[in-house]
Amino acid sequence: MITLSPTNLEILNSLSVLIISVLMAGVLIPQILLISFRKNLFDVPDERKIHKSLVPRLGGIAFKPVIFFSIVLLLGFDTLIGGHSILSNFAAESRPLAFSFCCIMVLYLVGMADDLIGVRYLAKFIIQIACGLMVIAGGLWMSGMHGLFGVGDMPVLAGYPLTILVVVFIINAINLIDGIDGLASGLSAVVMLFYGIIFQMMGQPVYAMLSFATLGVLLPFFYYNVWGNAERGRKIFMGDTGSLTVGMMICVLSLKMIRCDVEGSFGVNNFVVAYSPLIVPCFDVVRVYMHRVRNGRNPFLPDKNHIHHKMLALGMPQRVAMVTIVMVSAVFTLMNFVLSAFMAVTWILLIDVIVWTIANIAISRAIRKRSKK
């Protein structure tokens, strides 16, 4: 009889939940496509959108059920064969997980309502704030900045409002970056892969499983979103159901990451590890909001000034633009991880801002030159 060490068993669990999630999403997404075409549930093209064909936008409906099913199924099998490692790990994290799952459920339903009938952005903001409060109730909150701008530990009067701001900001950053095929899912997959590996190495099996389960549902969706043929009814968008669900999952995992002893395990700053994978969507939404305000426009109304729109304006095909942006995100993540070993987090953030700003200025100039030709 083969006996696995606790570490190898945790790795096996993460790989198992990844495989189950991939298989379940691969089965469920085609069924969602079939229902969408039978009920005429499409994302209708308009002047702001890039796609020209009728495409279902209910792919995100698969996300929460597949993630939860994969984890619970593995938990059931583990209990069936007499193991209790997964159950004990989840029991130890019962409080944050209970509130986090409630938040994911709420935003999943809000996203579904928005995709089907529309929900006003003010209502979505209020619900996102409520989710931030629930996450705090679960014990996941920004208790410190880990040296960013010289700030260490923070009192609850500062940490609680900051946590709500972070939750609302990240959810909307993921939602707003979902502008071209594969971009939101590709960026989120980078986040989940990075988080999953770090959590696994730090002995946080519950959160590693959540990361890999989310990665598992993103991979089949990415295939249908990027390579699916709209004319043959094989293409699908994640919609707000998907972006809000994934955004909330990222919030939970990042807040857990920032509270772990990453620095003690890797000698790398917690803030850098938690939020470097989110640089592209977060920096992009800040730049877009500032641009709208500077031009006297409502910062909450959509436009075509996101980084993916600028890449397309340079003449890049959608897939090339998507791959470029995802690779930039991966480079930022790895670069910051390495720099954090011997550089203060404030200086790393400053370098990131400078690089991002210079790159955007260069892209804007290239667009203007191209338009004059």
N, C-alpha and C positions, 0 to 999 in steps of 0.2 A: 504494500500500500504506500502510495506516494504522499508524503506530508510536506505541505508548503509552509514556509516561514511566514509570519504575519505580514512582512513587507511584500513578499511575492504574491500572497493572497490578495492584498490590496491592489496590486498592479493588475492581477487577473480580474478582479471585480471591475476595475475601471475599463479594461479592454472589453469585458463582457457587456457592460452597459453601453459602451460605444457601438458595439456590433449590433446589439438588440435595437438600439435607437435608429441606426442606419437602416436595418431591415424593416422596421415598423414604418418609418417615414417613407421608405421606398414602396411600401404597399399602400399606405394611406393617401399620399399625394395624388397618384393617378385617380383614386376614387373621388377626391375633392374636385379634380379637373372634370370628371364625368358629371358630377352633380352640378357644377358651375355652368356647364354648357347646356344641360337639360333645363335648368332654371333661369338661364340668361343672366348670370351674375358676373358681370364684367367690369373692368376698369376702362371706361370709355376715354379714348384719346381726346385731347384738347390742345390749345396753342402752347401751353406750358409743358406738356408731357412729351417725352421723346418717342415713345412707341406709337405706331400708326395703326396697329391692328387691335381687335378686341381681345383682351387677355384677362383671365380670371385673376382676382387679387385676394383670394382666400387661402393662399398657401399657408399663412400663419396659423390657420385653424389646426393644423397638424402639430404645431410646436409643443404646446403645453401637454396635451394628452400623451404624446410620444415620450416626452421627457419623464413625466410622472410614471407612465406605464413601465418604461424600461427599468427604472429604479425599483419600483414596487415589485415587479416580476422577479428581479434578481434577489430582492429581499425575501420573497416567498420561497424561491428555490433554496436559498441559503438556510432558511428555517426548516424546510422540508428534509434536507439531508443532515439536520442536526447541528448546523453551524449557527452561531449567534453573533458573529463579529459585526455584520452589517447592522443588525438590530441594535446592538450595544452602542455602535458608533452614532447611529441616528438618535438614540435615546439621549446620549450625552449632549447633542445639539438640538434637542427637541424645542426649546424656546425660540431661538432664532429661526429655525426651519419652519415652525408652525406659523409665525407671523409672516415670514418671507413667502411661503406658499400661498397664504391668503392674499398678499399683495399681487403675486403673479396671476392668481385666479381673477382678481378684480380687474386688472389691466387687460387680461385676455378677453374678458367679457366686454369691456369698454372698447377695445380695439375691434372686436367683432361687430359691435353696434355701429361703430364709426364706418367700417367697411360696407355694411349693409344699408344703413339709413343716414349716416352722418351724425357726428357729435361736435358741438361747438368747442373751440379750443379753450375757452374759459372753464367749461365744465371739466375738460380733461386735465387742466392745470389743478383744479380743486381736488380731483380724485388722485392725482399724482402726489399732491401735498399730503393727503390722507394716507397714501401708501408710505410716504416718508415717515410719518408718525408711527405707523405700524412697524416699520423696520426698527425704529428707535425703541419701541416697546419690546421688540425681540432682543434688544441688547447690542445691536450693530449700529454704531454711530461714530462720528469723527471725534475721537477722544484726544487727538493730537495731530499736529502737522509734520511731525518728524523732522523739524529743522527748517522747513520751508519758510522763508522770510524771517528766520530766526525764532519761529514759534515752535515750542515743544508741546507739552501737555496743555489741554484746554479744559476750562470748567464746562459744566453741562449747559450753562446759559449761552455759551458761544458754540459749543459742539453740536447741540440739537438743531438750532437754526441752520448751521452750516451743512449738516447732514441732509436736511430737507432740500436745501439749495442744490446740493450735489445730486440727489436722487432725481429731482425735476430736470436738472441740466443734462445729466447723462441720458435719461430716457428720451428727451427731445433731440439730443445730438444724434442718437442712433436712428430716431424716426426721420430726421431731416436729411441724413446722409443717404437715405434709400431713394436714390434718384436715377440710377442706371442699373442695368442687369448685373447681379452678382456683387454689387458694391457693399451694401449693408451686411449681407450674409458672409461675404469674403472677409470684411474687416472684423465681424463678430467671431468668425471661425478662428482668426489669428488670436483674438483675445482669449477664446475658450481653450485653445491649444496651449497657449502660454500659461494661463491660470491653472489648467489641469496638471501640467508638468510640475509647476511650482508647488501646488497643493500636495501632489503625490510625494514629492521629495521632502516636504515638510511634515509628513505624517498627518495630513488632514484628509482622510479618505472620503468623508462625506462630500466635501466641497470639490474634491477631485472628480468624484462620480457625477456630481451635478454639472461640472464643466464638460466632461466627456459626453454625457448624455445630450447636452445642448449642442455640442459639436457634431454629434451623430445625426441629429435632425437637420442641422444646417447643410450637411454634405449632399444628401439627395435633393434637398430644395435647391441648392446652388446649381446642381446639374440641370434640373428642369427650368430654372430661371435663366441660366446663361445659354444652354445648348438646346433647350426645348424649342420646337418649331410652332410658332403661333398659328400658322395656316393649317397645321395638322392637329391643333388642339392639345399640344404637349407643353406649352409654355405657361408659367404661373408666376404671380407676384406674391410677396409675403403680406402686403397690406399693413394697416396699422395693427392688426391682430398679432402679426409676427414681430414687427419692430418694437411694439410696446412690451410684449412678452420677453423678448431677448434683452431689451433695454433694462427691464426690471431685474432680470437674472444677472446681468452684468453689475448692476448696482449692488445687489446682495453679495456677490462674489468679491467685488472690489472692497466693500466695507469690511468683509471678513479678512481679506488679504491685508488691509492696512492695520488690522488689530493683531495679526500674527507676528511672531518673532522672526521676521524675514532677515533682519539685520544680524541677529545672532546666528542664524543658520547659514547665510550666504555672504554676510558682510556687505549687503546691498540695502540701500534705504527703502523702507516700506512704501513710502509715497511714490517713489520711482517705479517699483515693481507693480503697484496697484493701478497706476494711472498712465504709465507710458504707452500701453497698448491702445489707449483711447485718445491719443494726441490728435490724430487726423480728424475724427468727427468732432471733438471738442474744440479744437482750434478753428475748424471750419465754421462752426455755428457762431462762435464769437466774432469772427471776421465778417460773416454775413449780417449778423445783427447790427454790428457797428456801421457797416456800409448802408444798411437801410435807415438807421437813425440819422446818420450824417446827411442822407439825401432827403430827409423829411418824410420818410415812408413808415408805415406801420411795421414794426419789426416782426410781427407774427404772421404777416401775410406772405405767401410764397412768391418766389421770383426765380430767375435763372442765373444766380450769381454764386452758386456753390462751386466747390473745387472741381467736381465732375463736369459741371457745365463749362467751366473754363478750359478743361482738358478737351472737351468736344469742340469748343470754339477754336482750338489750335489745329483742328482737323484730325484729331485722333479718332479711330473707330471706338465704339463702346467698349469692346473687350480689352483693347489695348489700354484705354483710360482706366478701366477697372483694375486690371492687373498692375498697372503703374502705381495707382493709389494704394492698393493692398501691399505692394512691395515696400512703398515708402513707410507705411505703418509698421511693417515688420522691421525695417531698418532703424526707425526711431526707437522701437522697443529694445532691440538688441544693443544699439549704441548707448542708450541711457542706462541699461543694465550694466554694461561694462564701465561706463564713466562713473557710475555711482560708487564703485569700489574705492575710488580715490578722489572724488570731487563732491562738493557740497550740493545738495539738492536744489538750492536756489540758483546756483550757477548753471546747473543742468537745464533747469526750466528757462533761464535766460538764453542759453544757447539754442534751445528748441524754438523759442519765439523768434530769435534773430534768423535762424535758418528758414523757418516757415514764412516769415515776412519777406525775406529776400527772394525766396522761391516764388511767392505770389506776385511780387512786383515784376519779376522777370517774365512770368507767364502773362501778366496783364500787358506788358510792353510788347511781347511777341504777338498777342492777339490784336493789338492796335496796328502793328505793322502789317499783319496779315490782312486786316480789314481794308487797309489803304491800297492794297495791290489790285 
